[in-house]
Amino acid sequence: MFAGSVVSYPDRGHWGKSSYRGNCTGRIIKDFLESYMKRKDGLVVDPSIGGGTSVDVAREMGLRFVGTDLHQGFNLLTDDLASYIGEMAHVCWWHPPYAGMLKYSGEEWGEPNKWDMSRMNFQDFTEALELAVMNIHDAVERGGVYGILMGNMRAKGTYYNLSSLVERIAPGRLIDEVIKVQHNCKSDSSSYKGNFVRIAHEKLLVFAKRESSLFLIGSMEKRAAAMTGITWKAAVRRVLQGNKILHLKDINDALEPYAKSRDNQHWQAKVRQVLQDERYFVRLKPGVYQLAA
């Protein structure tokens, strides 16, 4: 259990596959679960198990657990998490890629995969992050909690504050922020030119789900303000997740509460424009759409 808001685990522990790059220590997962599990029979979910650390921690703690990953066939960007697990999660843990800091598909497993967030450009990664967080939020029961462990990164002299991005886009109420000191990173042995501060921490952002409604009701204004320019596409993608095939009218009906928060008189035209992006949407027949495979 967390004793304070700053934690340090020099030893990653015996959980998971230690050779799987980017694996976090199981100690923070264990502390997270001990801190926020309110029901022993509650379901713990991890949609990106990576090297299996959360799997081992949950098993050792005797918890009900569902874990999956893109390398196991579950796609957090196209599949509906709540439908996949078959019930609402009591607690969800997520440790996503830190943009392109480490590549996973094609290196840690399988062939390069276009849905792998670690292989996306930064704009696509940002939108994918928003979509994934909405999916996780909707899979957690009312009163449940989800924690997202995110580190920041610097690339070509630019600092990317990914943890702050998560805080802005998450629909849940932020209840805790835990700073995790990083140890045993590959970059520790590297030397760099220039005068900058080495990133030596990650943030675990913990959110509580208060509302029983899905993401489209009541929480879109904050996300829209933070993600202007890409949120429309993410919202349409969320509506179609889970292999849904919907008519444009049904898509518009689902998006109407969100459109009101944007005060856009021509929002239906914006939805039609978004649906023309063949990377993400397929028109099956006039006015009928699904997500691209």
HELIX and SHEET records of a PDB file:
HELIX    1   1 GLY A   26  TYR A   36  1                                  11    
HELIX    2   2 THR A   53  MET A   61  1                                   9    
HELIX    3   3 LEU A   70  GLN A   72  5                                   3    
HELIX    4   4 LEU A   81  ILE A   85  1                                   5    
HELIX    5   5 MET A  117  ARG A  119  5                                   3    
HELIX    6   6 PHE A  122  ALA A  139  1                                  18    
HELIX    7   7 LEU A  162  ILE A  169  1                                   8    
HELIX    8   8 LYS A  186  SER A  189  5                                   4    
HELIX    9   9 MET A  220  ALA A  226  1                                   7    
HELIX   10  10 THR A  231  LEU A  240  1                                  10    
HELIX   11  11 LEU A  248  ARG A  262  1                                  15    
HELIX   12  12 TRP A  267  VAL A  274  1                                   8    
SHEET    1   A 7 VAL A   6  SER A   8  0                                        
SHEET    2   A 7 ARG A 173  VAL A 181  1                                        
SHEET    3   A 7 HIS A 201  ALA A 208 -1                                        
SHEET    4   A 7 VAL A 140  GLY A 151 -1                                        
SHEET    5   A 7 ALA A  89  TRP A  94  1                                        
SHEET    6   A 7 LEU A  43  ASP A  46  1                                        
SHEET    7   A 7 ARG A  64  GLY A  67  1                                        
SHEET    1   B 2 MET A 153  ALA A 155  0                                        
SHEET    2   B 2 THR A 158  TYR A 160 -1                                        
SHEET    1   C 3 LEU A 246  HIS A 247  0                                        
SHEET    2   C 3 VAL A 288  LEU A 291 -1                                        
SHEET    3   C 3 PHE A 281  LYS A 285 -1                                        
END                                                                             
